[in-house]
């Protein structure tokens, strides 16, 4: 299996080389023809300068595609890998316009450079996209999916269905309970082991066995695993010691993040101002109702604020006081609402929340107050998501779905909180662009989940009301007892006063 794994890496590297050569070759053809035809300077046609131009483009494209996971053939879904390649080409060609003008000193040719590179980008995207398909198909044919055994715990979930949905990558051939006596023997019979929500002690034992047998292991992390993942190693003693600072973002990091939020929100508000105007007019003209929809959400420290959205439903869509998930054919959604929801335009007013400091560009998605209370009832650690400011997009939004379970959403957001960096924010923003039009990312929570939250709130309200009544009764009893006590104390006092007189 070790040789097989290494072959996978070698093949991915070979594919990366092929893609880099294709993109760079197309760039060189356009670049050399443009420089030669316009006779900008003879120095640029020398072999040294040509080599430098090729090296710059090759390096920039390779680093960008690597950062965007554009070379993860066989790992990422086909659509994601192609989208990453297109974004890498767009960024590289855009930067190359500036580099070319700087090298030639011919800034008057900006329009010509931009036009040539735009055409180049279109052809590169088409060629690279078409080249990716046979490369990926060959990978899937030559490297069959990993044969996996799932070792599960007491709490069953839908991880089996999720993993098996990637048929080209994984194939769970057997499921076994973690207390099965044949686990050691089973581990040797499969390519990889999936440890699914197994208690800590037996999980650690299985991990050690897999390490001993050189077996690939996938396991569902517990909350504590995520919290200690970024610990620092201290070599002060002859005993291994890990340091987990748990300090959150430093003051300089918070200041830089806030500055980036202000810059990006102002830039986006200016850029999308025509969309704001058109959408506002369309909503107003359709039914005469308010343009914005306001809803109370929770952010850092559990503070509450009113999140802004373009109204996509009829007025009083939740007049019964409970949330209802909106399906595709929901008659509460207006005609304008169907359009703005499909392209996430309804979320744009949250740029105002960001500018006001109530939200950030990137962070855990702010939850509705009633949802937050319900999830904290189920998972007390859910409040850990509020260690940072809520965001317009976030780790759980790009790597999960709207209907991702509360526990998985918490784990995903904790990965972001414990690994925060501006580079991670940039990565999440880019991933958001990639998944913007993926249908599955817009799936909402179910009516059953909404009903559970509503029932929990009703039960909590009843409990509070009963507690209030009991408190009122106790206060009335206390007042009555105090009055009687005072009366008993006052009677002899009056008699004594009368005798004195």
N, C-alpha and C positions, 0 to 999 in steps of 0.2 A: 504493500500500500504506500510505503514511503516513496518508492520509485514513481508510482502513479501520481502522487501529489506533486513531485518535482517536475514531472512531465507537464502537468497543468500549468505550472508557473512558467516553464520554458515556452510553452505555446502562447501564453498571454504576452510574454515579452516579444516573441516573434510577431504577433499581431500588432503590438504597439509600434514596432519598427516599421512594419508595412504601412500603417496609417500615417506615421510621421513622414515617411518618404513620399507618400502620395500627396499629402497636404503641402509639404515643403516644395516638391517638384512643381505643383501647380502655381504656387506663389512665385517661384523663381522664373517661370515662363512669363508670367505677367510683368514681374518687376524688371527683368532684363530688357524686354521689348519696350516698355515704357521709357526706361532710361536711355536706350539706344535711339529710339525714334525722336525723342525730344532733345537729344544731344546735350543733356544738362551739364555733364562734366566728363571728361575722358577718364578721370581717375576712377570713376565708379565702374567702368568696364574692365578694370584690371582683375586678375585672378584673386589677388588678396582681398580686394573689396567685395568681389562676388562671394568669396568664401565667408567673409564676415557677415554679409547680408543673409546668407543661407544659415549660418550658425545662430545668428540672433533669432531668426524666425523659428528655426527648429527647436531651440531652447525654450522660447516663450510658449510655443504651442504645446510642447511636451509637458512643461511644468503645469500649465493651465489645465490640460486634459487629465493629467495625473491627479491634480487637486480636486477636479470635478468628478473623479472616478470614471472617466471616459474610457479607460483601458481595462475595466473590470469585466472582460468578456467571460461569460459563463457564470458570473457571480451576480451581477445586476440583471434586471429584466431588460429585454431588447430595447424597448421604448426609452428606458432611462439611460442606457448607454449611448444610444443615438442622440438623445436630447443633450447629454453631457458633451458629446463631440461637437454638436452644432453651437452650443454656448462657448466652447473653447475656441472654435474657429471665429466666431463673432468677436470675441474679446481680442484674440490675437490679431485679426485683420484690422480692427479699429485702432489698436496700439501701433500697428505697423504703418498706418497712415501718418501718424505723428513722427515715428522714427524716420520714415522716408523723407519727410519734409525737413527734419532736422539735419539729416546727413547731406542732402542736396542743397539745403539753404534756399530752396525754391518754394517759399510759402504761397506764392501766387498760383501754384499748381494744386492747391488744396482740393478744389472741386474735381480736378482731373484724377488726383490720387484717390479721393473718396469714391468717385464713380467706378474706377477700375477695380478697387478692392471690394466694392459692393457686389459687382458682377462676379468677382473671384469667389467671394463668400458663398454666393448662391450655387455656383458650380461645384465648389468644394463640398458643400453640405450634401448635394445630390450624389456626388461620387463616393464620398466617405460613407454616407447612409447606405448606399447600395453595396459597397464593399463589406460593410459590417455584417450583412445578412448571411452570406456564405461562410464568413469566418465564425460566426456564432453557431450556425448549423453544423459546421464541421466539428466544432468543439463538443456540441451536444451528442453528436454521433460517435465521435472517437472516445470521449470521456463519459461513460454512462453515469447515471446519478449514484450518489453514495447510498449504500445499503445500510440502513439505520435500524437500531433497536431502541425503542423508547422504554425507559424505566420511569414509571409514574408513581406518584404518592397518593395520599388519601383524598385529595381534592382534585377531581377531574375537571378539565377545561377543554377548550377547543384547539389547543396547540397542535394536536395530531392533524386536524383538518388544515390548519394554516401551513404547516410544514409540507404536507403532501400536495398542497396546491402548486408548489414549485416542482412539478414532476420531472423537469429536466435536471434538477439539482439534487433532490432528496427523494428517497423511497423508504418509508418506514415499513419494514417487513414483519416486525414483531413488536408487541407490547407486553411488558412484564411488570408485575408489582414489585416494589423495591424490597420486599421481604422474601422474595423468591430465593430458594436455596441454590439455584443454578446460575446466579448472576455472573460469577467469575468465569464460568465456562461459556456463557452466552456472549460475554464481552469479546472473546477471541474470535467469534464467528462472523462479526460484522465490521464494516468499514468505519463506522462512527457510532457513538453512543449519545442519545438524547436524554438528559436527566431533567424530568419535568416535575417541578414542585415537590421534591423529595426533602424530608426533614434533614436538618443540618448534619447530624452525626452520620447517618448512613450515606448521605450525599458525599461527605468528605472521604468516606471509605471507598466509594465507587471512583471518585476522582483519583485517589492514590493507585487503585488497581489499573485504571486507564493509563496513568502516567507510567506505571511499571510495564505495561504491555504496548506502549507507544500507540495508543488509540486516540483518534480525534474525538473530542468531547464538545457537545453543545449542552449548555444548562441554563435554566431560567434563574436569573440572579434574584436574590432576596434584597430587600431594601438596604440592609446593612452591607451587603456586598458592594452596592453602588456607592454608598457613603465612604467606604474605605478604599475604593479603587485607586484614587489619586493620592494616596498617602505617600509621604516621603520616607525614604529608607535612611535610618540613622545607624552609623557604624561607630558609635562611641564606646560600646562595650563588646564583650565577647558573646553577647546574646543579641540576635536580630531584633531590631526595634523599629516599628513604623510610627510615623508622626502624622496625625490627621488634624489639621489646624481648625477646620470648621469655622473659618472667619468670614466666609462669604466674599463679596467683592470689596476690594480696598477702595479708599476714598479717591485716589487717582483714576482707578478703573470706572467707578461710578460717574466721575466727572466727564471722562472721555465718552462713556456710553451715552450720557445725557447730551453731550455736544453732538454726537453722531445722530441721535434721535431728532434733535432740533433741526439739524441741517437736512436730513433726509425727509422729514415731514414737511418742511417749508418747500423744499425742491419738488416733492411729489404733489403738494397742494397747488403749486404754480403749474406744474406739468399737466395735471389732470383737471385744472379749473374748467376747461370746456365740457368735460364729462360731468362735472358737478352741476354746471348750469343746465345742460340738456336733461340730465336725470331729474333734477329738481322740478323743472318745467313739466316734464312728462308725468311725474307723480301727481303734481298739483292739478294738471289738466284732466287726468283720468277720472278722479273721483272728488277732487276739491279738498281732500284731507290733508293732514300735516305731512311735510316732506320727510321729517326725521322720526325715527322710532327710538325711544329711550328706554333703557332697561338697567336695573341695578345689578352690578357685578362686584366681585371681590378682587382685590389686588394685594400688593405687598403689605404684610402685617395684618391682613384681614380687613383692611380699610375698604369701605364701600364707595362706589362712584357710579355715575350714570353713563353707560356706554352709548355711543351714537351709531346709528345705522340709517341708511336710506330705507324708508318704509316700503316693504315688498308685499305686505298683506293688507287686507281690509282693516279699517279702523275697528278697534276692540276685538281683535282676532282671538284674544285669550280673556274674554270678558267674564268667564266663569272662575278666573283667578288661578288657573293651573296651566302648566305648559303642555302644549300638544305638538309632537313632532310633525313637520310638514313634509308630506310625500309629494311625488312628482305631479300627481293629479289633484292635489289639495285645492278645493275651490275657494279657500281663503286667500290664496296667492293671486295678486292682480296680474294683469297682462304685462305691465311694466316690470312687476316683481319677478316674473319668470325669466326675463332677460337679464336683469341686474343680478339675480341670484346665480344664474348659470355662469356668469363671468366674474363673480365675486365683487361686482361694483357696489353692492349694498354695504360692503365693509369699509369703503373708502372714507366715510366721515370719521372713522376712528383715528385718522391722521390728526384731527382736532384734539382728540383725547391725548394723543402723544405729545402734541405741541403744548398742551396744558400741564403735562407732567403726570397725568393719571395713568398712562400706559407707556410702553416702550415698543420699538419696532419689533424686537425679538424678546420673547419670554413666554412663560407658561400662559396658555389661553385663560383669560379671566372667566371664572365660573359664575353662573347665576347664584344668588344668595341661597335659595332653597336647595339647589343642587349641592352647593358646598356643605351645607348643614347635613344633608343626607349622606354624602360621601364620607364626611368626618365621622358620622355615626357608624358607618360600615368599617372605615379604615381611619383610625385616629391620626395616623401619620400623613393623611391627605393634606393637612394644613401646612406641611413642609413645602408645598408648592408656592406658598406665599412668602417665602424668604426673599424673593426678588419680585420686581414689578411685572405685572401681567403684560403680554405682548400681542401685537397684531398677528404675528406668526410665531411659531415655536417648534421645538424639537418634536413634541408629540404631534404637532400638526403635519410635519413633513414625513415623519416615519410611522405615524399611526393614521387613524381615521377619526371622524367625528364621533363614531360609535365605539371607539376603543374602550375597553373596560376601565373602570376607575383605577384599579390597581396598576394596570399596564400604563395608563396615562401618567400616574404618579411616578412610576419607575423611569419612564422616558424623560419626564421633566426634571427629575433628580439627576439624570445623566447630564443634562444641560447645566443645572445649577452647580454641580460639583466639578464641571469641566469648563466653566465660562472663560471665554476669550473673545476678542474682536474678530479673530479669524474664524471662530466657530459661528459667530453671528453672521459673518459674510457667507459662510457655507450654507447656513439655514436659509438665508435670503435667496441664494441661488437655487437651492433645492425647492423653495416655494415656487419659484418661476417654473421649474421643471414639472411640478405636479399640478400647476394651476388649472389645467383643463382635464385632469384625470377624474373620471366620473366617480370612482370608488372613494376618493378622498372627500366627497361631499355627502356621503351617507350619514344620516342623522341617527340619533338614538331612537329606540323603538317606543311604540305606544305603551308597551308593558313597563318599560323603564320609567316613562313619565308617570304612569299610574302608581308605581311603587313610590316614587318621590312624593306624589300628591297624597297618598295614603299615609306616608311617614309624617308629612307636615300636618295632616289632619289629626293624627294620633298625638303629635307633639303639642298641637294647639289644645287638644282636649286635656292632655296632661297638665299643661300650664294653667288652663282654666280651672281644673279640679284643684291644683295646688293653690291657685289664687283664692278659690272658694274656701279651701281649708284654712289658708292664712287669714282670710277675712273672718271666718268663724272663730279661729283661735284669738284674733284681735278683739272680736266682740266679747268672747268669754273673758279675756284678760281685762277689758275695760269694765265689764260687769263686776268681776271679782274685785278689781281695784276700787270701784265705786262702793261696793259693799264694805270693803275694808276701811275705806275712808269714813263711811257712815258710822261704822262701829267705833272708830277712833274719835269721831266728832261728838257722838252722843254724850259720853261722860264729861267732855270738855264743856259742853253747854250747861250741863247740870252744875258742874263746879263753878262756872261763872255766875250762874243764878244764885248759888249759895253765897258767893262772895258778896253779891249785891245785897 
